[in-house]
Amino acid sequence: MKSNQDFTQGKILSPLLRFAIPVLFALFLQSLYGAVDLLVVGKFADAADVSAVSTGSQIMMTLTGLVSSFAMGTTIFIGQRIGEKRPKEAGQIVGSGLLFFLAVGIVLTVLIPAGARPLAHIMHAPKEAFSLTVVYIRICGAGFVVITAYNLIGSIFRGLGDSRTPLFNVAVACACNIAGDFLLVAVFHLGTAGAAIATVFAQMVSVVISFLMIRRRELPFLMDRSMIRWDVSIIRKIFRLGAPIALQDLLVGISFLVILAIVNSLGLTESAGVGVAEKVCAFIMLVPSAFMQAMSAFVAQNRGARKPERAVKALKYSIGVSLIFAVTMFYLAFFHGDALSRIFARDPDIITASAQYLKAYAIDCLLTCFLFCFIGFFNGMELTAFVMAQGIIGAFCVRVPVSFLMSRIRPVSLFRVGLATPCSTVIQILLCLGCILYVKRKRMIEF
């Protein structure tokens, strides 16, 4: 069955929602995938394991985000060629992209385990959890080529307007990860190591099943073995589109790692509490994250078809729908953060620390429905250099300095430390509005 969508004609909102909803469920399962590690470890292990999985998974999430963001260049590139009705070139992009990301995955598979101890040092992993953090990073790093393939497959299909196949892939990985966590952590009591092994194994199963599915699918592009080659011009274009997004996400991820390092230096309870809060945040940010990905594919196709007015309407619809959900998430996170945190932890002190941090993220919920939709729009318009710039400014000119200053105010409040994130988002939204005015003045788009 074909599940690819042509976004260049017909209605706007309903196709956008049909594409975004599977992306939303995929992100939900992806968040559940990571959260189950912490949930099972929190229930069947001790605070040191919680801290180790929290710190180690944050590092791996940053590195995975780097690859996923790079792969966004493939999503945009394929989306443009599909919008231009050039299927042969779309197949060539897929072939060259496979070789490029295979090389990236192999390099990181070697480097990450070798750098596990320095990474744990940089993160100020609490001494009680230091060795466990190193173990988590090494095991996940050893399987990074699988993680790379897992993310690339999703990016390729989103570029085709197909968000159902990535949803199925994530569902398979999530199911395997849950089973693996309970078997290795709850039954065999392997703690941090068990959670890491389950993560890599689950994605390996998903990748194998995905390739078997692809061989049986009717694809909207031409593809044969001759197209799987190192085409420098294609790889250069993927790099040009993906590198700014990847660099921005990497540096933003590093800024969150810096905040986590600041929190880790405050103690084991604070470290575990922020780790729990970050897992909750992955869920409350799902809707704007889904629209960010949906917007990138939607806008890329319409830009390729020279229909920017459809892209602008999609941006307005996305912000409106996201805002409705943002109000609900704000209420839950601000007023019931302790109940949400209790899902992942049993220690009262960790739950209290997490709830404090979540109050700040609740404010950010009301802001990211604007920011994430803007970012998806600008990615689809190939304004990835601006996306990189605004992300770096928000991260290192606002988020890191504010969190550091707040951590020096005694007594330390995780709510004040967390306020660095909404402060950064406000600045980034203002920069996005400035960019909108710029592209309007240049007559690239009409609002």
URHU-V837224 format. One record per run of one state. SS is the DSSP state (a for helix, b for strand, c for the rest). FROM is the first residue (numbers start at 1). LEN is the number of residues. If there is no record, write none. Layout:
ss: {SS | SS}
from: {FROM | FROM}
len: {LEN | LEN}
//
This chain:
ss: {c | a | c | a | c | a | c | a | c | a | c | a | c | a | c | a | c | a | c | a | c | a | c | a | c | a | c | a | c | a | c | a | c | a | c}
from: {1 | 13 | 45 | 47 | 84 | 87 | 115 | 116 | 123 | 127 | 143 | 144 | 160 | 164 | 188 | 191 | 216 | 225 | 228 | 232 | 265 | 268 | 285 | 286 | 305 | 308 | 336 | 337 | 343 | 348 | 381 | 384 | 408 | 414 | 442}
len: {12 | 32 | 2 | 37 | 3 | 28 | 1 | 7 | 4 | 16 | 1 | 16 | 4 | 24 | 3 | 25 | 9 | 3 | 4 | 33 | 3 | 17 | 1 | 19 | 3 | 28 | 1 | 6 | 5 | 33 | 3 | 24 | 6 | 28 | 6}
//
